[in-house]
Structures are given as structure tokens and as C-alpha cells.
Amino acid sequence: MVEKIILLMSLIAMTAGCSKRPAGVAEVNGKPITQGQWTNTLKANALLTGSSPNFSPRWTRYQVKTLADQIAVIHYSQKRHWLSSTKANQEAWANIRQALSRQHLTLTQALNRYHLTRSALLSCVTQQMWLIAAFNQGTKTVKPPSAAQLTGYYRTHLAEFMTPRTVLAREIIVKDLPQAQHILRQYTQGALFLALAQKYSLDSHSALSGGEMGWVSVPAHSASPTMQFLESHSPGQEGIVHMHLGYAIIDVQAEQGGKPLPLDHTTQAGIRTALWNQEKTHAFDQWSQPIIRQAHVRIF
């Protein structure tokens, strides 16, 4: 009986040990990352970018893994003194002041908005400065893209360098399709669009001006039926669009923009920055992986 009691107590002790929750959300080099560290990091990043912290459960594991990996690299950076504590603090405050200026906030207002203490904010941003120092070390041998690479990217991504397209158009809004078709036939047979808009359009405001929409900025790949029509039609073309108010007879009159920017100094500078950053990010990911593995990162 005594042996059975001892065995039972052993099993209870083992079960209790297995059910004990970790001290934090992750562990790096045997040191826990607390829930508070994680939430403060999200808040600090949101403050710097002027956004709202994303606490969605679907992103939690990814966010924690990213933070843990970054802390592993930060520890590596600190051990090699790639940045002094004084310099890290100075650069952190410079970044904080810049963010506050963009958002027209005082430090107190920002801390209250994001529910952060001054020390928590400074700690998070200071760590980012060490991470940037590591990034600079890990990518210092990455060369800028060549002129041929810039030209190649420009030619294969021409849609990214189009000037904004605006369209001058007018519309007549009615309830049903048969009426819209009847009005469109009248217009194509010579009736004045202005007179038709004033007679039939349900939009009393635009009807007074003959259905004029004015110059409309047309974004690419819009979900709006009207914008899709304007994107795919040229001046001199008209048609019917099904919309939430009913049906619109739309007449495209003129267009501006929608032309590719020349491959000049400004365009090349933007492409160079994008390609160089892309290559640096890839190089940093490769460089940091052994550091992260040696740090024994664990996610709970």
C-alpha cells in the first residue's frame, strides 16, 4: 500500500510539473520574453508608425516569433558592441521625436494614447537601434544594383511608374436596365446628353449640370463598377453600369495622365532604393539565421 501511495504521489508531481505554464511567451538564450515585453513592443511600433497595435490572435505566434528572433540578433549585436548604450539611447530619442512630430503629439499624449510608460517606450526603441546596427553589419557587403538591373526592373514593372489617370465623364442614373438602354439608344441616335440627364437622372444634383462628374481620379484595379468602367473605356465611348443605386449611363469625354514616367534620375533613385533594400533584407535573413539557431529560440 505504501508503495502504491509513493507511486501515486510521483505521478501527481510529474503531472503538476508538465502542466506548469512557461514564464513568458518565448525564450531566447534561456531568458523568457514576457507577455508585457511583447505587448509593449507592439505598442511602441504602433506609436512610431502612427498606426494601431495589432493584437489579433491569428498573428500572435508570428509576432512573437519575429520578436524572439530579433532579440536573439539584438543580444548578438550588444555583445559585439556595434553600438554604445549612449548612442543607442540618442538614436532612439531621435526616432521618437520624429514620430511625435509627424503625428503632432507631445510625448505625454502619445504615451497615454498607446498606454505605455516612458521607460517601456525607450527600452523598445533602443533595442531597435541595436537591431539596425546588426542589420548594417550583416548587409555591409551588399552592393547597389547595376544600371542594367535598374533598366530591367523599369521595363518589366512599367505599370508601377504610370502617372495618375484622371477621366472627364458624365452619367445619368436610372432605376432599371430597360430604361437605361432606352436612354442610351436616344443618346447614340443624336439626343443631347445634357437634356437626357436633366430629364431622366435620379441624381438631382448632377442632373442640373447635365450629369457632369468632373475630372475623376481612376485607381487601377478598383472594386467599384463605375471605376472599372472608367478604367477600361476611352474618350468617345459610352455604356451602362450596374451600381447600387440602379443603372448608370456613363459617357467618357476626355482623359489625362496614365502615361509612364521617364526613366530619369528620380525614377532610377526610387528603383535603386527598392532593389537594394530587397537584396539587403534577403542577405540579412541569411546572415541572421545561424545567430537565431545558436540562441535556442523557443516559442510557447
PADOZA-103088 format. One record per residue (C-alpha): x, y, z. Coordinates in steps of 0.2 Angstrom, whole numbers. Each point is the difference from the previous one (the first is absolute). Layout:
NODE       X       Y       Z
NODE       X       Y       Z
...
END
This chain:
NODE       X       Y       Z
NODE       0       0       0
NODE      14      12       4
NODE       8      -4     -16
NODE     -16       4      -9
NODE      -1      17       9
NODE      18       5      -4
NODE      -4      -5     -19
NODE     -16      11       0
NODE       9      15       8
NODE      14      -2     -13
NODE     -13       0     -14
NODE      -8      16       7
NODE      16       9       2
NODE       5      -4     -19
NODE     -18       5      -6
NODE       2      17      10
NODE      17       3      -7
NODE      -6      -3     -18
NODE     -15      11       2
NODE      10      15       6
NODE      -2      14     -12
NODE      16       9      -7
NODE       5      16       8
NODE      -2      10     -16
NODE      -5      -1     -18
NODE      17      -6      -6
NODE      18      -3       5
NODE      17       6      -7
NODE      16      -7       7
NODE     -10      -7      15
NODE      -7      17       4
NODE     -19       2      -1
NODE      -9      14     -11
NODE     -15       5      11
NODE     -17       4      -6
NODE       3      18       5
NODE      16       1     -11
NODE     -10      -6     -15
NODE     -15      11       2
NODE      12      15       4
NODE       9      -3     -16
NODE     -16       0     -10
NODE      -5      16       8
NODE      16       8      -3
NODE       1      -5     -18
NODE     -18       7      -2
NODE       5      16       8
NODE      15       2     -12
NODE     -10      -3     -15
NODE     -16       9       5
NODE     -11     -16      -2
NODE     -10     -11      12
NODE       9     -15       9
NODE      -6     -16      -8
NODE      -5     -13      14
NODE     -10     -12     -11
NODE       3     -18       6
NODE       3      -6     -18
NODE      16      11       0
NODE       6      -4      18
NODE      12     -14      -4
NODE       8       8     -15
NODE       2      17      10
NODE       8      -9      15
NODE      11     -10     -11
NODE       6      15      -9
NODE       3       9      16
NODE      10     -15       7
NODE      11      -1     -15
NODE       3      19       1
NODE       5      -1      18
NODE      12     -14      -4
NODE       9      11     -13
NODE      -1      15      12
NODE       9     -10      13
NODE      13      -4     -13
NODE       2      18      -5
NODE       2       6      18
NODE      13     -13       4
NODE      10       6     -15
NODE      -2      18       5
NODE      -6       6     -17
NODE      -8      14       9
NODE       3       8      17
NODE     -14       2      12
NODE       1      19      -1
NODE      -1       0     -19
NODE     -14     -12       1
NODE     -10      11      12
NODE       4      15     -11
NODE      -6      -8     -16
NODE     -16      -7       9
NODE      -5      18       6
NODE       3       7     -17
NODE     -12     -13      -8
NODE     -13       3      14
NODE       1      19      -3
NODE      -2      -2     -18
NODE     -15     -11       2
NODE      -8      12      12
NODE       3      14     -12
NODE      -8      -9     -15
NODE     -16      -3      11
NODE       0      17       8
NODE       0      -8      18
NODE      10       4      16
NODE       9     -15       8
NODE     -14       0      14
NODE     -14      -1     -12
NODE       8     -14     -10
NODE       4     -10      16
NODE     -18       2       6
NODE      -7      -5     -18
NODE      10     -16      -1
NODE       0      -4      19
NODE      19       0       2
NODE      12       6      13
NODE      15      11      -5
NODE      12     -14       5
NODE      -9     -13     -10
NODE      -1      10     -16
NODE      19       5       2
NODE       5     -18       3
NODE     -10      -7     -15
NODE       7      13     -12
NODE      18      -1       7
NODE       0     -19      -4
NODE      -5       5     -18
NODE      15      10      -1
NODE      11     -15       4
NODE     -10     -10     -13
NODE       4      13     -13
NODE      18       0       5
NODE       0     -19      -3
NODE      -9       3     -17
NODE      13      12      -6
NODE      14     -13       5
NODE      -9     -14      -8
NODE      -3       9     -17
NODE      16      11      -1
NODE       6     -11     -15
NODE     -16       1     -10
NODE       4      10     -15
NODE     -13      13      -8
NODE      -9      -6     -16
NODE       8       3     -17
NODE      -6      11     -13
NODE      -6     -15     -10
NODE     -10      -6      15
NODE      -8      17       2
NODE      -5       0     -19
NODE      -6     -18       1
NODE     -11       3      15
NODE      -8      16      -8
NODE      -4      -9     -16
NODE      -8     -15       8
NODE     -10      10      13
NODE      -5      14     -11
NODE     -18       0       8
NODE       9       7      17
NODE       6      15      -9
NODE     -16       7      -8
NODE      -6      17       4
NODE     -17       1       8
NODE     -14      -1     -13
NODE     -15      12       2
NODE     -16      -1     -11
NODE     -12      13      -5
NODE     -17      -9       0
NODE     -19       3       2
NODE     -14     -12       6
NODE     -19      -2       0
NODE      -6     -11      14
NODE     -17     -10      -2
NODE      -8     -14      10
NODE      -1     -14     -13
NODE       9      -7     -15
NODE     -13       2     -13
NODE      -1      18       3
NODE      19       2       0
NODE       0      -9     -17
NODE     -14      11      -7
NODE      10      16       6
NODE      16      -6      -7
NODE      -8      -4     -17
NODE      -7      18       0
NODE      18       7       3
NODE       8     -10     -13
NODE     -13       5     -13
NODE       4      19       3
NODE      -9       6      16
NODE       9      12      11
NODE       8      -9      16
NODE      -4      16      10
NODE     -18       0      -5
NODE      -2     -19       4
NODE       9       2      17
NODE     -11      15       5
NODE     -16     -10      -5
NODE       4     -18       6
NODE      14       0      13
NODE      -5      -4      18
NODE      15       9       6
NODE      -8      18       1
NODE      17       8       5
NODE      10      -6     -16
NODE     -16       1     -11
NODE       0      19       1
NODE      18       0      -8
NODE      -4     -13     -13
NODE       6     -15      10
NODE      18       7       1
NODE      11     -10      11
NODE      15      12      -2
NODE      18      -7      -1
NODE       0     -17       9
NODE      16      -8       7
NODE       0     -18      -6
NODE       9     -12      11
NODE       6     -16      -8
NODE      -9     -16       5
NODE     -14       8       9
NODE     -15     -10       6
NODE     -12      14      -4
NODE     -10      -4     -16
NODE       1      18      -5
NODE      19       1       2
NODE       2     -17     -10
NODE     -10       8     -14
NODE      10      16       0
NODE      16     -10       1
NODE      -4     -11     -15
NODE      -8      13     -12
NODE       7      14     -10
NODE      -6      18      -5
NODE     -15      -2     -12
NODE      -6     -16       7
NODE     -16      -2      10
NODE      -9     -14       9
NODE     -11      -7      14
NODE       6      -4      18
NODE     -10      -9      13
NODE       3       8      17
NODE      -8       0      17
NODE     -12      15      -5
NODE      -6      -9     -15
NODE       8       3     -18
NODE      11      13      -6
NODE       2       6     -18
NODE      18       6       0
NODE       8      10     -14
NODE      19       2       0
NODE       5      17      -7
NODE      19       2       3
NODE      15      -6      10
NODE      16       6       7
NODE      16      -9       7
NODE       1     -19      -1
NODE      17       1      -8
NODE      16      -8       5
NODE      13      11       9
NODE      17       2      -9
NODE      14     -10       7
NODE       9      15       6
NODE      11       4      16
NODE     -15       0      12
NODE      -8     -16      -7
NODE      17      -9       1
NODE       3       6      18
NODE     -17      -8       5
NODE       4     -16      -9
NODE      17      -1       7
NODE      -6       2      18
NODE     -13     -13      -2
NODE      11     -13      -8
NODE      14       3      12
NODE     -11      -1      16
NODE      -7     -16      -7
NODE      17      -8      -3
NODE       6       6      17
NODE     -16      -7       9
NODE       4     -17      -9
NODE      18       1       5
NODE      -4       4      18
NODE     -12     -14       2
NODE      14     -12      -6
NODE      13       8      11
NODE     -11       0      16
NODE      -6     -18      -1
NODE      15      -8       8
NODE      -1      13      14
NODE     -18      -5       3
NODE       3     -18       0
NODE      15       2      13
NODE     -12      10      11
NODE     -11     -15       2
NODE     -16      10      -3
NODE     -16      -8       7
NODE     -18       5      -3
NODE     -13      -5      14
END
